[in-house]
Amino acid sequence: MAAAGNGGQAAEEPGADREFVEAPAEPPPADTPARPRTNRTPRRLKPRRIKPRRGRPAAAAGVPAAPEPEVPEPGATGPGATGADAADAARPAAEETEVVRPIRPTPLWSKICIALGALLVLLSSGTIVTVKVLSARYENAVSREQLLAPDARERTTPAQTSTITGPLNYLLIGSDYRNRNPSEGQRADTIIVVHVPATLDKAYLISIPRDLLVEIPAFEPTSFGGDETKINAAYQYGGGGRGGTQLLSATLSRLLGIRFNGAAIVNFEGFRKAVDVLGGVYMCVDRTVSSNHLGVDPTGKILELYADEEGRIQDVPPGGHAYVFEQGCRRMDGRLALDYARIRYGLPAGDYDRQHHQQQFLKAIFAEALRDGIVTNPLRFDQFLQAVGSTLTVDTGETGLADLIFGLRNVTPSTFTGVKVPSYPQSIDGVSYILPEELATSLYRAIREDAMDAWVAANPRWVNDL
């Protein structure tokens, strides 16, 4: 077959069979928008239209034309596939044919990787993400007050409000509100100074004896003129709550020669709720002792009763008795754990033993919260705040909760050390007081100079094993 002439028609030679060639596909209409090209290899290619090769010699006269070789599909293999065919198969689609390639959806594995990446980012931020997410809930759940007297507050720069630097001193008060006898007012049953050294990796719980004889300064808001008496009376003379803590902080600031970075008040109901939300705490009773506040009726039911000033439990039903804490370790609910931490009558060292048990109680709460994931689980943290928030009043100054928790992230229950103030009991005019020993001044100096590590090592007698 000869090449096509200018007229677009193929001329036939004598004796040659007529060869029919399939016409190429019609081009799309002019108004059809062009499809974007892509370099991605398609899943499946449509067959190309094979045009006759130009310049192919015709068959000789009288010799039958050789049959047209079978043209394999692009990408075919086997004896019928030539090198050119293989090259054509490997080559992208010819210009005369457009290949329509569908848009692939995002693979599932890609979505999974994105989700895992986002999760890792959140986990890498740890506690801070949890606390920041719940900061609004915290502000609504917890009462915030100016608990520290102006002269008892540590002055901080704006930069220190977001970057925690030690040493730090906090005042923790356990409020003994007399529900059974409101006329007795509110007492600070637990007074603990929490000292965190500059390393921000441990905490010293320094219990202040509630009967420690001190000078309490005057307090104008309640018209209190000042007096030398038991330190826990400062809370009552200040009116309890905010005023009571301000007067107590002013008294301690003068006694210890320090300023405080913050303060917190927790009433006994708050401690009880905290333990119950945690599902109880693990406490060890070092010696068998009877409760000063709980009784048991003849059926074995535990009753909440009341003790007089000598620790004698009142209103025990006939056939009942005071609840007895047997020696040994066990898990206690909020009511039992709190009551054990309040007992002082019937213990060999009286209030010193109670201070020890209160320090153990605080450590047990923090240890259980850590095991329970309170500080890393947003849901559990929120439940905890909602349960105890109404019984908790805090003063962190200008420092936010998230910044404070992040700054103290290395302070764990295992780093707690309990400390007692070197002192001794003394009766004055028929009233029992606690008087400081000379060694107490070295303790106060160690707090001021951030030298508690050395003081504890040198004075093991006044250190509690928690």
C-alpha positions in Angstrom: 0.0 0.0 0.0 1.4 3.4 -1.0 1.5 6.5 1.1 -1.5 8.8 1.1 -1.5 11.7 -1.4 -2.3 15.3 -0.9 -6.0 14.6 -1.4 -6.1 12.6 1.8 -7.0 9.4 -0.2 -4.8 6.3 -0.5 -3.9 5.3 -4.1 -4.2 1.6 -4.9 -1.6 -0.4 -6.8 -2.8 -3.1 -9.3 -3.1 -6.5 -7.8 -2.9 -5.4 -4.3 -5.6 -6.2 -1.9 -7.4 -3.4 -0.4 -6.4 -2.6 3.2 -8.8 -1.0 5.6 -7.5 1.2 8.4 -9.6 2.2 11.3 -10.0 6.0 11.5 -8.7 7.7 14.6 -11.1 8.9 17.2 -12.8 12.1 16.6 -11.4 15.0 18.7 -13.7 16.3 21.4 -15.8 19.4 20.8 -14.1 22.7 21.0 -16.0 23.8 24.0 -15.0 20.8 26.1 -12.6 21.9 28.9 -9.2 20.3 28.8 -8.5 17.8 31.6 -5.4 18.5 33.7 -2.5 16.2 32.9 -0.7 14.3 35.7 2.6 12.4 36.0 1.1 9.7 38.2 1.0 6.3 36.6 -2.6 5.2 35.9 -4.1 2.1 37.3 -5.3 0.9 33.9 -4.6 2.4 30.4 -7.1 2.5 27.6 -5.9 0.9 24.3 -4.4 3.3 21.9 -5.6 3.6 18.3 -2.9 2.1 16.1 -2.3 4.2 13.0 -0.8 2.6 9.8 3.0 3.0 9.6 4.0 5.4 6.8 6.4 4.2 4.1 5.7 0.5 4.4 6.4 -1.2 1.0 3.5 -2.8 -0.8 3.4 -6.5 -1.8 4.8 -7.5 -5.2 2.5 -8.1 -8.1 1.0 -11.6 -8.0 2.2 -12.2 -4.6 -0.5 -12.3 -2.0 -0.1 -9.7 0.6 1.2 -10.9 3.9 -1.3 -10.8 6.6 -1.1 -7.9 9.0 0.8 -8.9 12.1 -1.3 -9.0 15.2 -0.6 -5.9 17.3 -0.5 -6.7 21.0 -2.1 -4.6 23.6 0.1 -2.0 25.3 2.0 -3.6 28.1 1.6 -7.1 26.6 4.3 -9.7 26.9 5.1 -12.8 25.0 6.3 -13.7 21.5 4.1 -11.2 19.8 5.5 -8.3 21.7 8.4 -6.5 20.0 11.0 -4.2 21.6 9.1 -1.2 20.2 5.9 -2.6 21.7 7.5 -3.0 25.1 8.8 0.5 24.9 5.4 1.8 23.9 3.9 -0.1 26.9 6.4 1.5 29.3 6.0 4.9 27.8 3.1 7.2 29.0 0.0 7.4 26.9 0.4 8.8 23.4 -0.5 12.4 22.8 -3.5 11.6 20.7 -5.2 9.8 23.5 -6.2 11.4 26.9 -6.3 9.1 29.9 -8.8 10.0 32.6 -7.5 9.1 36.0 -9.9 9.0 39.0 -9.0 11.0 42.2 -8.0 8.6 44.9 -9.4 9.0 48.4 -7.0 9.5 51.3 -5.8 6.0 52.4 -6.9 4.8 55.8 -3.3 4.3 56.9 -2.7 8.0 56.3 -5.6 9.0 58.4 -4.4 6.7 61.2 -0.9 8.2 61.1 -2.3 11.7 61.4 -4.5 10.7 64.4 -1.5 9.0 66.1 0.7 12.1 65.5 -1.9 14.4 67.1 -2.2 12.0 70.0 1.6 12.0 70.5 1.7 15.8 70.5 -0.9 15.9 73.3 0.8 13.2 75.3 4.2 14.9 75.0 2.7 18.0 76.7 1.6 15.8 79.7 0.1 17.4 82.7 0.2 20.9 81.3 -2.3 20.1 78.5 -4.6 18.5 81.0 -4.4 21.4 83.5 -4.8 24.1 80.8 -7.8 22.4 79.3 -9.5 22.2 82.7 -8.3 25.6 84.0 -11.7 27.2 83.5 -13.3 24.4 85.4 -10.8 24.8 88.2 -11.5 28.6 88.5 -15.2 27.8 88.9 -14.9 24.9 91.2 -12.3 26.3 93.7 -12.8 29.3 95.9 -9.9 31.8 95.5 -9.2 34.4 98.2 -6.4 36.7 99.4 -5.4 34.4 102.2 -2.0 35.9 103.0 -1.4 39.1 105.0 0.3 41.7 102.8 3.5 41.6 105.0 3.5 37.8 104.9 3.4 37.5 101.1 6.5 36.9 99.0 6.9 39.6 96.4 7.3 38.3 92.9 8.2 39.9 89.6 5.9 39.5 86.5 8.4 37.0 85.0 8.2 34.8 88.2 4.4 34.4 87.8 4.8 32.2 84.7 8.2 30.6 85.5 8.4 29.0 88.9 11.6 29.5 90.8 12.5 28.2 94.2 12.7 28.1 97.1 9.0 28.2 97.8 7.0 28.3 101.1 3.3 27.5 101.3 0.9 27.5 104.2 -1.6 24.6 104.5 -4.4 24.8 107.0 -6.8 22.0 108.0 -9.9 23.8 109.4 -11.6 22.3 112.5 -15.1 23.7 112.2 -17.1 22.7 115.2 -20.3 21.5 113.6 -21.5 19.9 116.9 -20.7 23.1 118.8 -20.5 26.2 116.6 -20.1 28.5 119.5 -16.5 27.3 119.8 -15.7 28.9 116.4 -13.2 27.6 113.9 -9.8 26.2 114.8 -6.8 25.5 112.8 -6.5 21.9 113.7 -3.7 21.3 111.1 -1.0 23.8 110.4 1.7 22.7 108.0 4.4 24.8 106.3 5.4 23.2 103.0 9.0 24.1 102.0 10.1 23.4 98.4 13.9 24.0 97.9 15.3 25.8 94.9 15.9 22.5 93.1 12.0 22.0 93.0 12.4 18.3 93.4 11.2 17.6 97.0 9.0 18.9 99.7 9.4 19.3 103.5 6.2 19.1 105.5 6.9 21.0 108.6 4.1 20.6 111.2 3.5 23.5 113.5 2.2 22.3 116.9 -1.3 23.7 117.4 -0.5 24.5 121.1 2.8 26.3 120.3 3.1 29.4 122.5 3.6 32.5 120.2 3.0 36.2 120.0 -0.1 36.8 117.8 -0.1 40.4 116.4 -3.1 42.7 116.5 -5.7 42.3 113.7 -7.8 45.4 112.9 -10.6 43.8 110.9 -11.8 41.9 113.9 -10.6 44.4 116.5 -8.2 41.8 118.0 -5.6 43.6 120.0 -2.9 40.9 120.0 -1.9 38.3 122.6 0.6 35.7 123.6 -1.3 32.4 123.4 -1.6 29.1 121.4 -0.9 29.6 117.7 -4.1 27.9 116.5 -6.1 30.6 118.2 -4.8 33.1 115.6 -7.2 31.5 113.1 -10.1 32.0 115.4 -9.1 35.6 116.4 -8.9 36.5 112.7 -12.5 35.3 112.2 -11.6 32.0 110.4 -11.5 31.7 106.7 -9.7 34.5 104.9 -9.2 36.7 107.9 -8.1 33.8 110.1 -5.5 32.7 107.5 -4.2 36.2 107.1 -3.6 36.6 110.9 -2.1 33.1 111.1 0.2 33.8 108.1 1.3 37.1 109.8 2.0 35.3 113.0 4.1 32.6 111.3 5.9 35.1 109.1 7.2 36.8 112.3 8.0 33.6 114.0 9.9 31.9 111.1 11.2 35.0 109.4 9.9 34.0 106.0 7.3 35.1 103.5 4.8 32.8 101.8 4.2 32.1 98.1 0.7 30.9 98.7 -1.8 29.3 101.0 -4.7 26.8 101.1 -7.5 26.0 103.5 -9.2 22.6 103.5 -11.9 21.8 105.9 -12.3 18.2 107.2 -15.1 17.5 104.8 -12.8 18.3 101.9 -10.2 15.7 103.1 -13.0 13.1 103.4 -14.4 13.8 100.0 -10.9 13.7 98.4 -10.3 10.2 99.8 -13.7 8.9 98.8 -13.2 10.1 95.2 -9.9 8.2 95.1 -11.5 5.1 96.4 -9.7 5.2 99.7 -6.1 5.5 100.8 -3.6 3.1 102.2 -2.7 3.9 105.8 -0.5 2.1 108.4 -1.5 2.2 112.0 1.6 2.1 114.1 -0.1 1.2 117.4 -3.7 0.2 118.4 -5.7 3.3 119.5 -9.3 4.2 120.1 -11.0 6.9 118.1 -11.9 10.2 119.7 -14.7 10.9 117.3 -16.2 7.6 116.0 -18.2 5.0 117.9 -19.8 1.6 117.2 -23.3 0.6 118.2 -24.3 -2.9 119.3 -25.0 -3.9 115.7 -21.6 -2.9 114.5 -22.7 0.3 112.8 -20.1 3.1 112.9 -21.4 6.4 114.4 -20.0 9.9 114.2 -19.9 11.2 117.8 -18.1 14.0 119.7 -15.2 14.1 122.1 -14.8 16.6 125.0 -11.6 18.6 125.7 -10.1 15.6 127.4 -10.7 13.3 124.5 -13.5 11.4 126.1 -16.0 10.3 123.4 -19.6 11.4 124.1 -23.0 10.0 123.4 -22.0 6.4 123.0 -25.2 4.3 122.8 -25.7 1.5 125.5 -23.8 -1.5 124.6 -21.6 0.4 122.1 -18.0 1.6 122.3 -15.4 3.8 120.7 -14.1 2.6 117.3 -10.7 0.9 117.6 -7.9 1.2 115.0 -6.0 -2.0 115.1 -2.3 -2.0 114.5 -1.4 -2.8 110.9 -1.7 -1.5 107.3 -5.0 -1.4 105.4 -7.1 0.7 103.0 -9.3 3.2 104.7 -12.2 5.2 103.3 -12.5 9.0 103.9 -14.2 8.8 107.3 -11.8 6.4 108.8 -8.6 7.9 107.4 -9.5 11.4 108.4 -10.5 10.3 111.9 -7.2 8.4 112.4 -5.3 11.5 111.4 -7.1 13.6 114.0 -6.5 11.4 117.0 -4.2 12.7 119.7 -5.6 11.4 123.0 -4.5 7.9 123.8 -1.2 8.2 121.9 2.1 8.1 123.7 3.4 11.4 122.1 0.0 13.1 122.0 0.0 15.9 119.4 3.4 14.9 118.0 2.0 11.5 117.0 -1.0 13.3 115.5 1.3 15.5 113.4 3.1 12.4 112.2 -0.2 10.8 111.2 -1.4 14.0 109.4 1.8 14.0 107.3 1.3 10.3 106.5 -2.3 11.1 105.5 -1.3 13.9 103.1 1.3 11.7 101.5 -1.2 8.9 101.1 -3.7 11.2 99.3 -1.0 12.5 96.9 0.3 8.9 96.3 -3.2 7.6 95.6 -4.0 10.5 93.2 -0.8 9.8 91.3 -1.6 6.1 91.0 -5.2 6.9 90.0 -4.0 9.2 87.2 -5.8 12.2 88.6 -3.1 14.6 87.3 -3.0 13.1 83.8 -6.6 12.0 83.2 -8.8 15.1 82.4 -12.0 13.3 83.3 -10.7 12.0 86.7 -9.1 15.4 87.4 -12.4 17.2 86.7 -14.3 14.7 89.0 -11.8 15.3 91.8 -12.1 19.1 91.5 -15.9 19.0 91.4 -15.9 16.8 94.5 -13.5 18.8 96.7 -13.7 22.2 95.1 -16.4 23.6 97.4 -14.3 22.6 100.5 -11.1 24.1 99.2 -9.9 27.8 99.3 -6.6 28.7 97.7 -4.3 31.6 97.2 -1.6 31.2 94.6 -1.0 34.9 94.1 -0.4 35.9 90.5 0.7 32.3 89.6 -1.7 30.3 87.5 -2.6 26.7 88.5 -1.1 25.3 85.2 2.3 27.1 85.8 2.4 26.0 89.4 1.8 22.3 88.7 4.3 22.3 85.8 6.9 24.0 88.0 6.4 21.4 90.8 6.1 18.4 88.4 9.2 16.8 90.0 7.8 16.9 93.5 6.2 13.5 94.1 5.0 11.8 97.3 8.2 9.7 97.4 10.1 13.0 97.9 8.1 14.1 100.9 9.9 14.5 104.3 8.0 15.1 107.5 9.5 17.4 110.1 8.6 18.3 113.7 9.4 21.6 115.4 11.9 20.9 118.2 9.7 21.6 121.3 8.3 20.2 124.5 5.0 20.3 126.4 4.7 22.6 129.4 1.8 23.4 131.7 1.5 27.2 132.5 -1.2 28.2 135.0 -3.0 25.0 134.5 -3.0 25.4 130.7 -1.0 23.0 128.5 1.3 24.6 125.9 4.1 23.6 123.6 7.3 25.6 124.0 10.1 25.7 121.4 13.5 24.4 122.1 16.7 26.3 121.3 17.1 24.0 118.3 13.9 25.4 116.8 15.7 28.6 115.9 18.1 26.5 113.7 15.1 25.0 111.9 13.6 28.4 111.2 17.0 29.6 109.9 17.3 26.4 107.7 13.9 27.3 106.1 14.9 30.9 105.5 18.3 29.9 104.0 17.0 26.9 102.0 19.2 24.6 104.0 16.7 21.9 105.0 18.7 19.0 103.5 21.6 19.7 105.9 19.3 20.3 108.9 17.3 17.1 108.4 20.5 15.1 108.1 21.9 16.6 111.3 18.6 16.2 113.3 17.0 12.8 112.6 15.2 12.9 116.0 12.8 15.5 114.6 12.2 13.8 111.3 9.2 11.6 110.7 9.3 8.4 108.6 6.5 8.7 106.1 
